[in-house]
């Protein structure tokens, strides 16, 4: 199975239009257009009955007093964890691509609705749901795609992994609100094949232009 994008090359920087935020010289960051990138795949097994798409940041720093603090920088060696940006399930077996901006094209304070989504799909909550908890203006359930927004003072370029899974089931057996972890458990034993690509992104001006392999 093969996966590629017309929005960015494997191992290269994700354009700002596909991010939650971009660099702003006056205020560190500003909200961006938050468009989901174009993805396309081929060579899925003939027995495929649906697809799942997941995007996660593998370099999110552990909670720290240094995150987005003026005059400080998050060290490269702090513990890192996965931060999930997109969970899309029940993609039709006839599908071979997802258009840029077809599932997200703006930042939605308090999150986009769900789980029902375009083209008969469903979307899970992403980790902005937890990140914005307690924020009066932004708190809510963030369904679907919300793009990169790493800390603007992180000392490393973040890597974002987009994975498409081909399944032997027509519908992921979950109801209502669900997360990436619940999807991974639900599809265990049903994955026929998968493919992944990696994009990079940073909001640290010192790292601007870096991240291409």
Buried (B, 14 or more C-beta within 10 A) or exposed (E): BEBBBEBBBEEBBBBBBBBBBBBBEEEBBEBBBBBBBBBBBEEBEEEBBBBBBBBBBEBBBEEBEBBBEEEEBBEEEBEBEBBBBBBBBBBBBEBEBBBBBBBBBEBBEEBBEBBEBEEEBBBBBBBBBEBBEEEEEBBBBBBBBBBBBBBBBBBBBBBBBBBBBBBBBEEBEBEEEBBBEBBBEBBEEBBBBBBBBBBBBBBBEEBEEEBEE
